[in-house]
Amino acid sequence: MLNLSDERVVEQVDPRFLVTLEKTTTKGGMLSAQRWVYFTSAFVVAALFLPWTQNITEYGVVTVREPNSRPQLVTAVVSGRIAEWRVREGDTVRKGDTLVYLGEVKEDYMDPQLLVRLQSELEAKQNAYASYMAKAEALQDQWVALRRAGGFDVRATTLKAISDSAEASAQRISLTLAERQMARADTLARIGVKSLYEWEQRQDKFQETKSKSISATNNVGRAQADIEWKRSSYREKEAKLVSDRAAALADAASAQGEVQKLESKLSSLRIRVDNRYLLAPADGMVSRIFVPGLGQTVKEAEPLVEVVPTAGSRAVEMQVPPQDIALVHVGLTAQVAFDGWPSLPLPGWPAGSTGVFASRVVAVSPTPAADGKFRILLVPTEPWPDELALGTGTYGVLLLKNVPLWYEIWRQFNGFPPDYYLPAGSAAKGKKS
């Protein structure tokens, strides 16, 4: 019977008169069903008090924590033509190995002997600079020697002028005496005391003294003029030497500027030649070649090869939505399951999960990405599989506070977020700080 009606027929009929009804009525079965209901209810009520770990689940990928150990794009530093490939996809390379050689495409750098010619031109300019500096030093030495010789010459002429001046003074005194003697001789000759012969001798002596006095005076003037002439001459020579030295220094400065320009040009050319050889940035494996073939022209900053370094510690990158980012902090524990590894994660009961690996949060981005999510990084707290490849998909469970199961059901039913909390050690550190 389906017992669809509230009127119970079995209570109005005596089962002794209905054999079929007696055989189909089972009081023991109804009692067993009631027991099962009671047991199930008790089990459910007890289960509601079981501990439940609040969590945040998100998908992520395997990455490398160190920036220099992440996949490196080798780009063309200068434009050129692919002349030679020295690696293939899948090859293992060491840091500094040549990956590809680029040929030159600019006309200014087509000359294969350009480096040699620039070096020769640089050496010529350096020699010219050294010659100008040597000339300037020689002119400086000449100027010093001329100044010293001029000083000696002028001093000697000055001494001669002093001597001539003394001689002129002596001759002037002699002339004065001779004039007095001549006057007396004239007087004596008029009165007849002196003969005409004696008067003529005295006259001759007077003229000789007068001539010597005039000559001495002229010698003094000539010596002074000679002093001024020599000073002027030496000044002119010194000025010419100074001018020649300044011109030599100007030529040396010009040559030095040319030398610096050539050195810069030569250095830039050497760097350009070196940049035509693209080298491996780290030990790793060539994972992808973007521009295969020979003879293809590439531009500056165009990616050619991707090298995946073998070194570096693995990490998991996850994107957390804004409503959960406030619950995530550095040091938060987590469990990670990797694609390709058998696992059975139980977010609410992490102790019962299998095939998952323990980790912790080491970085939380303070700003969201373009999609509005926040980036976090997880690192292992136990060994992860060595065969993990970069880019492997992950399923991460960020473990939060332990609460009763009934509380978690009530929270999710009402749409409340998980409880915010910090571990005891973190709270103590926060109070101390």
QUILINJO-V136144 format. One line per field, one symbol per residue. psi: psi as a letter, one per 40 degrees, with the letter a starting at -180 (. if undefined). A space follows every 10 residues. Layout:
psi = ???
This chain:
psi = iefdiehhde eehhedehdd dddehgdddd dddddddddd dddddddeei ihhiihhiia ihahdhdeei hhhhihdiia hhdhheiihe ihiiheihdi hhiiehdeed hdeddddddd dddddddddd dddddddddd dddddddddd dddddddddd dddddddddd dddddddddd dddddddddd eediiddddd dddddddddd dddddddddd dddddddddd dddddddddd dddddddddd dddddddddd dddddddddd ddddeehhih eihaihdihd giiiehhiii ehhdihhhid iihiihhihh ideeddehih ehiiihhihe hhighgddgd deiieihiii hehhheiiad eeihhihhii eihihdehih ehiihihhhb ihiidddddd dddefiiihh iiiddddddd dd.
